[in-house]
Amino acid sequence: MHIILGIIAAAAGIYYFLIRARHTIEVADEVADMAQTALGAARRFGFRRQANKHPVECTKEPELAVAGLASAYLALDSYPTEEARQNLLLGLQSTFDVSLKEAEEMATLGQWFVNECNGPDPAISRLSRKLHRLAGAEGLVNAMSVISGIAKTSGTDPSEKQIDALADIKRAFKV
């Protein structure tokens, strides 16, 4: 009897490790897909990283700066929902008249900008200054269009950090 229990326990252990290994492979595939999406988006938007320059300073597309600002604004929320992330994509689609795939690529690059700025707070100030240099007042209109779409559909009031971020954005545009 104890031999049968030992065999069952060994089979259960092997099964457990096989499931864990399969899950690890799936996670690795997802990470590879995200990296491929980011690289494809960077190529499509003509983004070229230059030595000794911050990635935000290398962008020449105001759409990417807006996507970064919106991603940083969303990251300032304590617990952004999937609905808020979808609203970010919808806002990018409607503001820039792009497809869902292009909006996803823009959001991916925007999130990468936030990560490269070491968080949403520094990203807000750096991206808003860059957007002001690239697009002027029109950049503020586009950014506020996307951000207000996120804020309206979230169903909650903006957090203190988000209110401060909006003030930083307006300050960068000297409004």
BAFINU-684957 format. One record per atom (N, C-alpha, C): residue in one letter; x, y, z. Coordinates in steps of 0.2 Angstrom, whole numbers. Atoms other than C-alpha are relative to their C-alpha. Layout:
(r A; (X; Y; Z))
...
% end
This chain:
(r M; (4; -6; 0))
(r M; (0; 0; 0))
(r M; (4; 6; 0))
(r H; (-4; -6; 0))
(r H; (14; 12; 4))
(r H; (4; 1; -6))
(r I; (-3; -1; 6))
(r I; (22; 9; -12))
(r I; (-4; 3; -5))
(r I; (5; -3; 5))
(r I; (6; 13; -22))
(r I; (0; 8; 2))
(r L; (0; -7; -2))
(r L; (5; 29; -11))
(r L; (6; 4; -3))
(r G; (-6; -3; 2))
(r G; (23; 33; -15))
(r G; (0; 2; -8))
(r I; (1; -1; 7))
(r I; (20; 31; -34))
(r I; (-5; 5; -2))
(r I; (5; -5; 1))
(r I; (5; 42; -33))
(r I; (3; 7; 1))
(r A; (-3; -6; -2))
(r A; (14; 55; -24))
(r A; (5; 3; -5))
(r A; (-6; -2; 5))
(r A; (29; 55; -36))
(r A; (-4; 2; -7))
(r A; (4; -2; 6))
(r A; (16; 56; -51))
(r A; (-3; 7; 1))
(r A; (3; -7; -1))
(r A; (8; 71; -43))
(r A; (5; 5; 0))
(r G; (-6; -5; 0))
(r G; (25; 79; -40))
(r G; (2; 2; -7))
(r I; (-2; -1; 7))
(r I; (30; 76; -58))
(r I; (-5; 4; -4))
(r Y; (5; -4; 3))
(r Y; (13; 83; -64))
(r Y; (0; 7; 2))
(r Y; (-1; -7; -2))
(r Y; (15; 98; -54))
(r Y; (5; 4; -3))
(r F; (-6; -3; 4))
(r F; (32; 102; -61))
(r F; (-1; 1; -7))
(r L; (1; 0; 7))
(r L; (26; 99; -78))
(r L; (-5; 6; -2))
(r I; (4; -5; 0))
(r I; (12; 111; -76))
(r I; (3; 7; 1))
(r R; (-4; -6; -1))
(r R; (23; 124; -69))
(r R; (5; 2; -5))
(r A; (-4; -1; 6))
(r A; (35; 122; -83))
(r A; (-4; 3; -6))
(r R; (5; -2; 6))
(r R; (21; 124; -96))
(r R; (-2; 8; 1))
(r H; (2; -7; -1))
(r H; (16; 140; -87))
(r H; (6; 5; -1))
(r T; (-6; -4; 1))
(r T; (34; 147; -87))
(r T; (1; 1; -8))
(r I; (0; -1; 7))
(r I; (34; 144; -106))
(r I; (-5; 5; -3))
(r E; (5; -5; 3))
(r E; (18; 153; -109))
(r E; (2; 7; 2))
(r V; (-2; -7; -3))
(r V; (24; 168; -98))
(r V; (6; 3; -5))
(r A; (-5; -2; 4))
(r A; (40; 168; -108))
(r A; (-2; 2; -7))
(r D; (3; -1; 6))
(r D; (30; 168; -124))
(r D; (-3; 7; 0))
(r E; (3; -7; -1))
(r E; (20; 183; -118))
(r E; (5; 6; 0))
(r V; (-5; -5; 0))
(r V; (35; 193; -114))
(r V; (4; 1; -7))
(r A; (-3; 0; 7))
(r A; (43; 189; -131))
(r A; (-5; 4; -5))
(r D; (5; -4; 4))
(r D; (27; 195; -139))
(r D; (-1; 7; 1))
(r M; (0; -7; -2))
(r M; (27; 211; -129))
(r M; (6; 4; -3))
(r A; (-6; -3; 3))
(r A; (45; 214; -134))
(r A; (-1; 1; -8))
(r Q; (1; -1; 7))
(r Q; (41; 211; -152))
(r Q; (-5; 5; -2))
(r T; (5; -6; 1))
(r T; (26; 223; -151))
(r T; (3; 6; 0))
(r A; (-4; -6; -1))
(r A; (37; 236; -144))
(r A; (5; 2; -6))
(r L; (-4; -1; 5))
(r L; (50; 234; -157))
(r L; (-3; 1; -7))
(r G; (3; -2; 6))
(r G; (38; 234; -171))
(r G; (-3; 7; 0))
(r A; (2; -6; 0))
(r A; (30; 249; -165))
(r A; (5; 6; -1))
(r A; (-5; -5; 0))
(r A; (46; 258; -163))
(r A; (2; 1; -8))
(r R; (-2; 0; 7))
(r R; (51; 253; -181))
(r R; (-6; 4; -4))
(r R; (5; -3; 4))
(r R; (34; 259; -188))
(r R; (-1; 7; 1))
(r F; (1; -8; -1))
(r F; (34; 276; -180))
(r F; (7; 3; -1))
(r G; (-6; -3; 2))
(r G; (52; 278; -186))
(r G; (5; 2; 6))
(r F; (-4; -2; -6))
(r F; (59; 279; -168))
(r F; (7; -3; 0))
(r R; (-7; 2; 0))
(r R; (78; 278; -167))
(r R; (3; 3; 7))
(r R; (-3; -2; -6))
(r R; (87; 278; -151))
(r R; (7; 3; -1))
(r Q; (-6; -3; 1))
(r Q; (102; 289; -150))
(r Q; (5; 0; 6))
(r A; (-5; 1; -6))
(r A; (118; 287; -139))
(r A; (0; 7; 4))
(r N; (-1; -6; -5))
(r N; (119; 299; -124))
(r N; (-6; 4; -1))
(r K; (6; -4; 0))
(r K; (101; 305; -127))
(r K; (-6; -5; 4))
(r H; (6; 4; -3))
(r H; (85; 300; -116))
(r H; (-5; -2; -6))
(r P; (4; 2; 6))
(r P; (73; 290; -127))
(r P; (-6; 5; -1))
(r V; (6; -5; 1))
(r V; (59; 304; -124))
(r V; (3; 5; -5))
(r E; (-3; -5; 4))
(r E; (71; 316; -132))
(r E; (1; -2; -7))
(r C; (-1; 3; 7))
(r C; (73; 305; -147))
(r C; (-6; 0; -4))
(r T; (6; 1; 4))
(r T; (55; 304; -152))
(r T; (-1; 7; -4))
(r K; (2; -6; 4))
(r K; (49; 316; -166))
(r K; (-8; 0; -1))
(r E; (7; 1; 2))
(r E; (31; 310; -166))
(r E; (-4; 3; 7))
(r P; (4; -2; -5))
(r P; (19; 320; -155))
(r P; (-5; -5; 3))
(r E; (5; 6; -2))
(r E; (7; 305; -155))
(r E; (3; -4; 6))
(r L; (-4; 4; -5))
(r L; (20; 295; -145))
(r L; (0; 4; 7))
(r A; (0; -4; -6))
(r A; (22; 309; -132))
(r A; (-7; 0; 3))
(r V; (7; 0; -3))
(r V; (3; 310; -130))
(r V; (-1; -7; 3))
(r A; (1; 7; -2))
(r A; (2; 291; -128))
(r A; (4; -1; 7))
(r G; (-4; 1; -6))
(r G; (16; 292; -115))
(r G; (-3; 4; 6))
(r L; (4; -4; -6))
(r L; (7; 306; -105))
(r L; (-6; -4; 2))
(r A; (6; 4; -2))
(r A; (-9; 296; -105))
(r A; (2; -6; 4))
(r S; (-2; 6; -4))
(r S; (0; 280; -99))
(r S; (3; 2; 7))
(r A; (-3; -2; -6))
(r A; (9; 290; -86))
(r A; (-6; 2; 5))
(r Y; (6; -2; -4))
(r Y; (-8; 298; -80))
(r Y; (-3; -6; 2))
(r L; (4; 6; -2))
(r L; (-16; 281; -80))
(r L; (4; -4; 6))
(r A; (-4; 3; -5))
(r A; (-1; 274; -70))
(r A; (0; 3; 7))
(r L; (1; -3; -7))
(r L; (-4; 287; -56))
(r L; (-6; -2; 4))
(r D; (6; 3; -4))
(r D; (-20; 279; -52))
(r D; (2; -6; 4))
(r S; (-2; 6; -4))
(r S; (-18; 267; -38))
(r S; (-1; -7; -2))
(r Y; (2; 6; 3))
(r Y; (-27; 253; -46))
(r Y; (-3; 1; -7))
(r P; (3; -1; 7))
(r P; (-30; 256; -65))
(r P; (-3; -6; -2))
(r T; (4; 6; 2))
(r T; (-43; 244; -71))
(r T; (1; -1; -8))
(r E; (-1; 2; 7))
(r E; (-43; 235; -88))
(r E; (-5; 5; -4))
(r E; (5; -4; 4))
(r E; (-58; 246; -93))
(r E; (4; 7; -1))
(r A; (-3; -7; 1))
(r A; (-47; 262; -90))
(r A; (6; -1; -5))
(r R; (-5; 1; 5))
(r R; (-33; 254; -101))
(r R; (-4; -1; -7))
(r Q; (4; 0; 6))
(r Q; (-46; 250; -114))
(r Q; (-2; 7; -3))
(r N; (2; -7; 1))
(r N; (-52; 268; -113))
(r N; (6; 4; -3))
(r L; (-6; -3; 3))
(r L; (-34; 274; -116))
(r L; (1; -2; -7))
(r L; (0; 2; 7))
(r L; (-34; 264; -132))
(r L; (-5; 3; -4))
(r L; (6; -3; 3))
(r L; (-51; 271; -137))
(r L; (2; 7; -1))
(r G; (-1; -7; 1))
(r G; (-45; 289; -134))
(r G; (6; 1; -5))
(r L; (-5; 0; 5))
(r L; (-29; 286; -144))
(r L; (-3; -1; -7))
(r Q; (4; 1; 6))
(r Q; (-40; 279; -158))
(r Q; (-4; 6; -3))
(r S; (4; -5; 3))
(r S; (-52; 293; -159))
(r S; (4; 7; -1))
(r T; (-3; -6; 1))
(r T; (-40; 307; -156))
(r T; (5; 0; -6))
(r F; (-5; 0; 5))
(r F; (-27; 302; -169))
(r F; (-3; -4; -6))
(r D; (3; 3; 6))
(r D; (-39; 292; -181))
(r D; (5; -6; -2))
(r V; (-4; 5; 2))
(r V; (-29; 276; -180))
(r V; (-3; -7; 2))
(r S; (3; 7; -1))
(r S; (-33; 257; -179))
(r S; (2; -2; 7))
(r L; (-1; 3; -7))
(r L; (-34; 247; -163))
(r L; (8; -2; 1))
(r K; (-7; 3; -1))
(r K; (-17; 239; -167))
(r K; (5; 6; 1))
(r E; (-4; -6; 0))
(r E; (-9; 256; -170))
(r E; (0; 3; 7))
(r A; (1; -3; -7))
(r A; (-16; 262; -153))
(r A; (3; -4; 5))
(r E; (-4; 4; -5))
(r E; (-9; 247; -144))
(r E; (7; 1; -1))
(r E; (-7; -1; 1))
(r E; (8; 250; -152))
(r E; (2; 7; 3))
(r M; (-1; -6; -3))
(r M; (7; 268; -146))
(r M; (0; 0; 7))
(r A; (0; 0; -7))
(r A; (2; 264; -129))
(r A; (6; -4; 3))
(r T; (-6; 4; -2))
(r T; (16; 251; -128))
(r T; (6; 4; 0))
(r L; (-6; -5; 0))
(r L; (29; 264; -133))
(r L; (-1; 5; 6))
(r G; (1; -5; -5))
(r G; (21; 276; -121))
(r G; (1; -3; 7))
(r Q; (-1; 3; -6))
(r Q; (22; 264; -107))
(r Q; (8; -1; 1))
(r W; (-7; 1; 0))
(r W; (40; 261; -112))
(r W; (4; 6; 2))
(r F; (-3; -7; -1))
(r F; (44; 280; -111))
(r F; (-1; 1; 8))
(r V; (1; -1; -7))
(r V; (36; 280; -93))
(r V; (5; -4; 4))
(r N; (-5; 5; -3))
(r N; (47; 265; -88))
(r N; (7; 3; -1))
(r E; (-7; -3; 1))
(r E; (63; 274; -95))
(r E; (1; 6; 4))
(r C; (0; -6; -5))
(r C; (58; 290; -85))
(r C; (0; -2; 7))
(r N; (0; 3; -7))
(r N; (59; 279; -69))
(r N; (-7; 2; 3))
(r G; (7; -1; -3))
(r G; (40; 281; -66))
(r G; (-4; 5; -3))
(r P; (5; -4; 3))
(r P; (25; 291; -70))
(r P; (1; 8; 2))
(r D; (-1; -7; -2))
(r D; (29; 307; -60))
(r D; (6; 4; -5))
(r P; (-4; -3; 5))
(r P; (45; 311; -70))
(r P; (-2; 0; -7))
(r A; (3; 1; 7))
(r A; (37; 305; -86))
(r A; (-4; 6; -2))
(r I; (5; -5; 1))
(r I; (23; 318; -84))
(r I; (4; 6; -2))
(r S; (-3; -7; 2))
(r S; (35; 333; -84))
(r S; (4; -1; -6))
(r R; (-5; 1; 6))
(r R; (48; 326; -97))
(r R; (-5; 0; -6))
(r L; (4; 1; 6))
(r L; (34; 321; -109))
(r L; (-4; 6; -2))
(r S; (4; -6; 1))
(r S; (24; 336; -107))
(r S; (4; 6; -3))
(r R; (-5; -4; 3))
(r R; (39; 347; -111))
(r R; (2; -1; -7))
(r K; (-1; 2; 7))
(r K; (43; 337; -126))
(r K; (-6; 1; -5))
(r L; (6; -1; 4))
(r L; (25; 337; -132))
(r L; (-1; 8; -2))
(r H; (1; -7; 1))
(r H; (25; 356; -130))
(r H; (5; 2; -6))
(r R; (-5; -1; 5))
(r R; (41; 357; -141))
(r R; (-2; -2; -7))
(r L; (2; 4; 6))
(r L; (34; 345; -154))
(r L; (-6; 3; -3))
(r A; (7; -1; 3))
(r A; (16; 351; -156))
(r A; (-3; 7; 2))
(r G; (3; -6; -3))
(r G; (13; 367; -146))
(r G; (-7; -1; 3))
(r A; (7; 0; -3))
(r A; (-5; 371; -141))
(r A; (-4; -6; -2))
(r E; (4; 6; 3))
(r E; (-12; 357; -152))
(r E; (2; -6; 4))
(r G; (-2; 6; -4))
(r G; (-2; 344; -142))
(r G; (-4; 0; 7))
(r L; (4; 0; -6))
(r L; (-11; 350; -126))
(r L; (-7; -2; -1))
(r V; (7; 2; 2))
(r V; (-28; 348; -134))
(r V; (0; -7; -1))
(r N; (0; 7; 1))
(r N; (-24; 331; -140))
(r N; (1; -4; 7))
(r A; (-1; 4; -6))
(r A; (-17; 325; -123))
(r A; (-6; 1; 5))
(r M; (6; 0; -5))
(r M; (-32; 332; -113))
(r M; (-6; -4; -3))
(r S; (5; 4; 2))
(r S; (-43; 324; -125))
(r S; (0; -8; 2))
(r V; (-1; 7; -2))
(r V; (-36; 307; -122))
(r V; (-1; -1; 8))
(r I; (0; 0; -7))
(r I; (-34; 310; -103))
(r I; (-7; 1; 2))
(r S; (6; -1; -2))
(r S; (-51; 317; -101))
(r S; (-5; -6; -2))
(r G; (4; 6; 2))
(r G; (-58; 301; -110))
(r G; (1; -5; 5))
(r I; (-2; 5; -5))
(r I; (-49; 290; -97))
(r I; (-4; 2; 6))
(r A; (3; -2; -7))
(r A; (-55; 301; -82))
(r A; (-8; -1; 0))
(r K; (7; 1; 0))
(r K; (-73; 301; -88))
(r K; (-3; -7; 1))
(r T; (2; 7; 0))
(r T; (-75; 283; -90))
(r T; (2; -4; 6))
(r S; (-2; 3; -5))
(r S; (-66; 278; -75))
(r S; (-5; -1; 6))
(r G; (5; 0; -5))
(r G; (-81; 282; -64))
(r G; (2; 3; 7))
(r T; (-3; -3; -6))
(r T; (-70; 289; -50))
(r T; (3; 7; -1))
(r D; (-3; -7; 1))
(r D; (-63; 306; -46))
(r D; (7; -2; 0))
(r P; (-7; 0; 0))
(r P; (-45; 309; -50))
(r P; (4; 0; 6))
(r S; (-4; 0; -6))
(r S; (-32; 305; -37))
(r S; (4; 6; 1))
(r E; (-4; -6; -1))
(r E; (-22; 318; -29))
(r E; (6; 1; -5))
(r K; (-5; 0; 5))
(r K; (-7; 313; -40))
(r K; (-2; 2; -7))
(r Q; (2; -2; 6))
(r Q; (-17; 314; -55))
(r Q; (-2; 7; -1))
(r I; (1; -7; 0))
(r I; (-23; 331; -51))
(r I; (6; 4; 0))
(r D; (-7; -4; 0))
(r D; (-5; 337; -48))
(r D; (3; -1; -7))
(r A; (-3; 1; 7))
(r A; (0; 329; -65))
(r A; (-3; 4; -5))
(r L; (3; -5; 5))
(r L; (-13; 339; -74))
(r L; (2; 7; 1))
(r A; (-3; -7; -1))
(r A; (-6; 355; -66))
(r A; (7; 0; -3))
(r D; (-6; 0; 3))
(r D; (11; 350; -71))
(r D; (0; 0; -8))
(r I; (1; 0; 7))
(r I; (5; 347; -89))
(r I; (-1; 7; -2))
(r K; (2; -7; 1))
(r K; (-3; 364; -89))
(r K; (6; 5; 1))
(r R; (-5; -4; -1))
(r R; (12; 372; -82))
(r R; (6; -1; -5))
(r A; (-4; 0; 6))
(r A; (23; 365; -96))
(r A; (-2; 3; -6))
(r F; (3; -3; 6))
(r F; (12; 372; -109))
(r F; (-1; 8; 2))
(r K; (0; -7; -2))
(r K; (12; 389; -99))
(r K; (-7; 2; -1))
(r V; (7; -2; 1))
(r V; (-7; 389; -98))
(r V; (-3; 2; 7))
% end
